[in-house]
Each structure stands twice: as C-alpha cells, then as structure tokens.
Amino acid sequence: MNIYQKALEERKQQHLQRTLPLPPEGIDFYSNDYLGLAQSQSLSLAIEEECRNAPKLNGATGSRLLSGNSEYAEDVENDIAKFHNAESALIYASGYMANLGLISSLATKETTLICDELIHASLIDGVRLGHAKKVRFKHNDLDDFAEKLKKAEGQVIVLVESVYSMDGDICPIKELIALCNEHEAFLIIDEAHAFGIYGENGEGLVQSLKLEDEVFARIVTYGKASGIHGAAVAGPSWLKEYQVNFSRSMIFSTAPPNHHFSSIAAMYKHLPKCGADRNLLRENIEYFIRKRKASDGSWVDSKTHIQSLIVPGNKEVVELAEKLKEAEINALPIRKPSVAEGKERIRFCLHSYNTKEEIDLLFKTLN
Ligand SMILES: Cc1ncc(COP(=O)(O)O)c(C=O)c1O
C-alpha cells in the first residue's frame, strides 16, 4: 500500500471517506437549489434564448487577458455591476476560483487578513495562497473582532460571509462596517448563500440593507439560489483592474465560454421575477423554525434557509443521516474536519419547493 492509499484507508476507518454520490430519490433537504431555479423550465428557456442571441463561439480560446475577452463578456459584467449597484464586476468560473484569486491577490506582505473562524474553505485557501499576516476571530464575536482589529498592522482586510454556509447564521454587518470604518479596514463579504434570496430582486443581504456603499467588495456565487454556475466579485472599479493584473485564478485560466456568460445574463433577468419563490422560502423557514423550537435536539440558532442539528461524532451523524434516508429524506451529515470536533451536524437546506408535509415528516422522523 503506498502512502496515498494508506491515507485513504485511514479516512475510511475514521468514517471520513468522501465519495461522489448520484442524486438520490426522495425529499430534498440537502441541495443548494434554494429557489428551485436549477430545475426551472422558464429559466432554462431564457438561457436557450440568450445563447441563441449571443456571439457564436464554443470556447473562449484563451485567458481573458489574451484571446478570451469579448464585448459580450464586458456587457454582461457591466449589467452585473449595475444590478449590484457597484462600480465594477468581474466574472469567475466559480465561487472557489473567485475567492482564491481575489483573496490571494490582495494578501500582500503589507496586509493583515482578519477572518471569522467559520469562513468557507475557498476563502481559507485564498488566505493560504497569499503572503499576508493572518488573524482569526471567534465566530460573529464583535468584542474579539474589535480586539484583533485594534492590533492589526498595515492594510487590514476583513473576511466574512453574510449567511454562513454551515451554521446558517448572519454576520453583524452594520457593526462590522462601523468598526472597519474606524480603522480604515476593507470589508469583504461572501454572499454565496444570500444572493438570490435577500432583497427585492434577490440582490443579496448587503444590498437589502442598503449597505453596498459601505462594503469594499462582495462575492456573489451563481451555483446556489440562482441555479446555475459561476461567480462575480463586485466592488470599486480599481479592484477589477487590480484583479486583472494580480488574480492568478483569472489570469492563468481560459475564460468561460459565451454560453456561460449567456446563462449568467439570463439568470440576472430572471431573478427579479422570483419574488413568489422567495416568499415561499420565507414561509418554509418560519414553519421550520416553529417546528424546531417545539422539538428536542441541539439546534444552531439560525433564522435562515440553512438549519443545523448538532449530532456530535462522525459515526453518530452518519447514522442519523441514514435513518433519515430510510424515510426518503435527503439531508447531509457534515463531519469533522469540515466542522470542528463535537460540532458534527445534519445540515438541512430549505427550499421554496419543500412542502409543510415534508417538514412535518422530517421532524416526526427525528423525534
Ligand atoms: C460561502 C461560500 N463561498 C464560496 C463557495 C464556492 O462557490 P462555488 O461553489 O461557486 O465554487 C461556497 C460553496 O459552497 C460557499 O459556501
């Protein structure tokens, strides 16, 4: 057995083995398709129409910096910037690539990155690739944050998520902005789990609070509530220019093809029409929280579409997920090291298309 096979064997023994499952039958409490847009026939037709009208080119032929740029790509980005009330937007192939490129490029030796301890792996990897000093603060803890901020040197950049992907709770945006302003720190907010859901047209949590002018940059990702794939960084115009010069995940990669830009353009036109889906999701969140409060178990205090039941132990959490599966309920067991030891959990993602009966069945099976 070689060293890599041994590592695999260890994973299996610790109940940590990762696999590539095919979509299961049953009730969806696990996907990020919060508004059902990945399955939406009308979005699908709108994408087809947009593709038909886009310049014909199967592939981009090169990086955006070489042969891969186009007026079409720039028009789509200008529309995204307008939608997000930002000076500029830069599209990436995915949220992972956006975070990797943006954060690592800003993380110079003269920078200190102050990160919430629960930020997503894609932000962490961006931090790791950079050269900045790194400081973590306790999750959503403003006192700890203020203390770290006071001591930070050089240009300070703060990394948080508006809706946290594992706990489903929301960052204290206004307070973070006030503290960042005092110290001239740049606040970057990953809106992966908020884009599509908050705001009149699904703009995200920051814009729903009319705080976009107070935030340095936002990352919006398109693979979750908006049902497609890709991401963009919205921020000041110089930030786009900076990324074009320093963001390696963008510079050294073939640009997305036109059909990728088309699906993004169609999705942005479709999002304002999804008010009814956003309302259905909100109703399901309220119903779920009422049931959660009346039930046993150690739940994370979340008011969003991400709800987590803490079940300490990798083996225990997998067993509970299997019990749910027997009742045809699909919910993901999140194990160490994705979460801290003792914080293993079943993560329930709520959707506009979940029914009250499905939520009832879930709680009946858990209790
Ligand atoms: C908070 C957060 N940021 C970024 C990403 C990465 O986005 P993408 O899936 O588009 O690569 C994810 C994906 O799970 C996420 O949860």
The ligand as an SDF file (V2000), in Angstrom:
LIG
                    3D

 16 16  0  0  0  0  0  0  0  0999 V2000
  -19.5810   30.6600    1.3910 C   0  0  0  0  0  0  0  0  0  0  0  0
  -19.1390   30.0370    0.1090 C   0  0  0  0  0  0  0  0  0  0  0  0
  -18.3010   30.7190   -0.6960 N   0  0  0  0  0  0  0  0  0  0  0  0
  -17.8700   30.2080   -1.8590 C   0  0  0  0  0  0  0  0  0  0  0  0
  -18.2630   28.9490   -2.2720 C   0  0  0  0  0  0  0  0  0  0  0  0
  -17.7280   28.4000   -3.5560 C   0  0  0  0  0  0  0  0  0  0  0  0
  -18.6110   28.6680   -4.5870 O   0  0  0  0  0  0  0  0  0  0  0  0
  -18.6920   27.7080   -5.8730 P   0  0  0  0  0  0  0  0  0  0  0  0
  -19.4820   26.5110   -5.4420 O   0  0  0  0  0  0  0  0  0  0  0  0
  -19.3570   28.5370   -6.9040 O   0  0  0  0  0  0  0  0  0  0  0  0
  -17.2910   27.3370   -6.2360 O   0  0  0  0  0  0  0  0  0  0  0  0
  -19.1410   28.2030   -1.4880 C   0  0  0  0  0  0  0  0  0  0  0  0
  -19.5790   26.8740   -1.9520 C   0  0  0  0  0  0  0  0  0  0  0  0
  -20.0100   26.0210   -1.2550 O   0  0  0  0  0  0  0  0  0  0  0  0
  -19.5890   28.7600   -0.2570 C   0  0  0  0  0  0  0  0  0  0  0  0
  -20.4160   28.0830    0.5370 O   0  0  0  0  0  0  0  0  0  0  0  0
  1  2  1  0
  2  3  1  0
  2 15  2  0
  3  4  2  0
  4  5  1  0
  5  6  1  0
  5 12  2  0
  6  7  1  0
  7  8  1  0
  8  9  2  0
  8 10  1  0
  8 11  1  0
 12 13  1  0
 12 15  1  0
 13 14  2  0
 15 16  1  0
M  END
$$$$
